[in-house]
Amino acid sequence: MTATSATIAAIAFDLGNVLVAVDHLRFCRRLAPLAGMSPEAVYAAVFQTGLEPGYDTGRLSSREFHRRLEAHFHLDLPYSRFIEIWTEIFDPLDDMEEVAAHLARRYPLYLLSNTNPLHFRYIETHFAELLRHFRAFILSYREGSRKPEAAIFQALIRQVGLPPAQILFIDDKEDFVVAARTHGLVAWPFVSPGDFKEKLVAEGLW
């Protein structure tokens, strides 16, 4: 589905590796020596099982997620230390705050993210200038649903209050882009800030 300046009336963004850079392996590399495992094994145990998805969808609290990590890896990891290594995985993504600021002058902006309370609290603290451009945050741990599930996309559509064909959604994961399109959203894959701006200009959205 093609976006045009005549039809698009709102823009929704993914968070990680679209608005800010995120490196989950940074957490895994810091936990790995404590667990006596490789970073890749830590990644598989946390992100390729039901553990992290359970936290992202609000089924586990931050404390319960921490306890389950300790139990799985046989660790005695202070909660404060866990928060530090779990959250310090984000960096600014070149130009995206400026891009959001520019677009917000013309379109209402929304955030649609698979995330959890500790990560989003970190984002709120360290990226407040970026977040101020957004009207609302549709977050997996609040919605009890994560991309590519239908419920979180429907939550976005309800929040925006426009026909989905008037909402442009940006995500770096191709399967999430495909899922968004099944709900009638206009969806683009995100490659880089420069590529994104070129698409906006080409479609008359800049």
C-alpha positions in Angstrom: 0.0 0.0 0.0 1.4 3.4 -1.0 1.4 6.4 1.3 0.5 9.8 -0.2 0.4 13.2 1.4 -3.3 13.3 0.6 -4.2 10.2 2.6 -1.8 9.9 5.5 -3.0 11.8 8.6 -1.0 10.2 11.4 2.3 8.4 11.8 3.2 5.6 14.2 6.7 4.4 15.0 8.3 1.4 16.4 10.9 2.3 19.1 13.9 0.0 19.0 16.2 0.5 16.0 13.8 3.0 14.5 13.7 5.9 17.0 16.6 4.7 19.2 19.3 2.2 18.7 19.0 -1.0 20.9 21.5 -3.8 21.4 20.0 -6.7 23.4 23.4 -8.5 23.1 24.9 -5.8 25.3 22.8 -7.2 28.2 23.7 -10.7 27.2 27.4 -9.9 27.1 27.3 -8.5 30.6 25.2 -11.4 32.1 27.2 -14.1 30.3 30.3 -14.2 32.6 28.0 -14.2 35.7 26.1 -17.2 34.3 29.1 -19.0 32.9 27.6 -19.1 29.5 28.2 -17.5 26.1 26.3 -14.3 25.2 24.5 -16.3 22.5 23.3 -18.9 25.0 22.0 -16.1 27.3 20.2 -14.5 24.4 18.5 -17.8 23.4 17.4 -18.5 27.0 16.0 -15.0 27.5 14.7 -13.8 24.1 13.9 -17.1 22.3 11.7 -18.6 25.0 8.6 -17.4 26.8 10.6 -15.5 29.4 11.1 -12.1 27.8 7.7 -12.2 25.9 6.0 -12.8 29.2 7.6 -9.7 30.6 6.8 -7.7 27.5 3.1 -8.5 27.7 2.8 -7.7 31.3 2.3 -11.3 32.5 5.4 -11.0 34.6 6.2 -8.0 36.8 9.8 -6.6 36.8 10.5 -8.3 40.1 9.2 -11.7 38.9 11.2 -11.4 35.7 14.3 -10.7 37.8 13.6 -13.7 40.0 13.1 -16.0 37.0 16.4 -14.8 35.5 18.1 -15.5 38.8 16.6 -19.0 39.0 17.3 -19.9 35.4 20.9 -18.8 35.4 21.5 -19.8 39.1 22.5 -16.3 40.0 22.4 -14.1 43.1 22.0 -10.9 41.2 21.0 -7.8 43.2 17.9 -6.2 41.7 19.6 -2.8 41.3 22.4 -4.5 39.3 19.9 -6.3 37.2 18.2 -3.0 36.3 21.5 -1.5 35.3 22.5 -4.2 32.9 19.0 -4.8 31.6 18.3 -1.2 30.7 21.7 0.2 29.5 21.2 -1.1 26.0 19.9 2.0 24.2 21.7 4.8 22.3 20.5 7.7 20.2 19.9 7.0 16.6 21.3 9.7 14.4 18.8 12.4 13.3 15.7 10.7 14.5 14.8 13.2 17.2 15.1 15.9 14.5 13.0 13.8 12.1 10.3 13.3 14.7 10.3 17.0 15.6 9.8 18.0 12.0 7.0 15.4 11.3 5.2 16.4 14.6 4.6 19.9 13.2 2.4 18.3 10.5 1.2 14.9 11.8 0.2 13.5 15.2 2.9 10.9 16.1 2.3 7.7 18.0 4.7 5.1 19.5 3.9 1.4 19.1 6.5 -0.8 20.8 7.1 -4.3 22.2 8.7 -3.2 25.5 8.6 -3.7 29.3 8.3 -1.3 32.3 12.0 -1.1 33.0 13.0 -0.4 29.4 10.3 2.2 28.9 11.2 3.9 32.2 14.8 4.2 30.9 13.6 5.6 27.6 11.4 8.1 29.4 14.3 9.3 31.5 17.0 9.4 28.9 15.1 10.2 25.7 12.5 12.7 27.0 13.3 15.2 24.2 12.4 12.5 21.7 9.2 11.4 23.4 7.8 14.9 23.8 6.9 14.8 20.1 4.4 11.9 20.5 0.7 12.0 21.3 0.4 8.6 22.9 2.3 5.4 23.6 0.9 2.0 22.7 3.1 -0.4 24.7 3.0 -4.2 24.7 3.2 -4.5 28.5 0.2 -2.2 28.9 -1.9 -3.8 26.2 -1.1 -7.4 27.1 -0.3 -8.0 23.4 2.9 -7.7 21.3 3.6 -7.4 17.7 2.8 -9.2 15.4 -0.4 -10.0 17.3 -3.6 -8.4 16.2 -4.6 -6.9 19.5 -1.8 -4.4 19.7 -2.4 -3.1 16.1 -6.1 -2.7 16.9 -5.1 -0.8 20.0 -3.1 1.6 17.8 -6.0 2.1 15.4 -8.4 2.8 18.3 -6.0 5.2 19.9 -5.4 7.2 16.7 -9.1 7.3 15.9 -8.7 7.3 12.1 -9.2 4.7 9.4 -6.1 2.5 9.2 -5.4 3.6 5.6 -4.7 7.0 7.0 -2.0 5.8 9.4 1.6 5.2 8.4 3.4 2.7 10.5 7.2 2.4 10.6 9.1 -0.7 11.9 12.5 -2.3 11.3 11.1 -5.9 11.4 9.7 -7.1 8.1 7.2 -9.5 9.7 5.8 -6.7 11.8 5.4 -4.5 8.7 3.6 -7.4 6.9 1.3 -7.9 10.0 0.5 -4.2 10.1 -0.6 -4.2 6.5 -3.1 -7.0 7.2 -4.9 -4.5 9.5 -5.1 -2.0 6.7 -2.3 0.2 7.9 0.2 1.7 5.5 3.5 0.2 6.7 7.1 0.8 5.7 10.2 -1.1 6.7 12.8 1.1 8.4 16.3 0.8 7.1 18.1 3.9 8.2 17.2 7.6 9.0 18.5 8.7 5.6 16.4 6.1 3.7 13.3 7.0 5.8 13.7 10.7 5.0 14.1 9.9 1.3 10.8 7.9 1.3 9.0 10.7 3.1 10.2 13.3 0.6 9.3 11.0 -2.3 5.8 10.5 -1.0 5.2 14.2 -0.3 5.1 13.6 3.5 8.1 15.6 4.5 
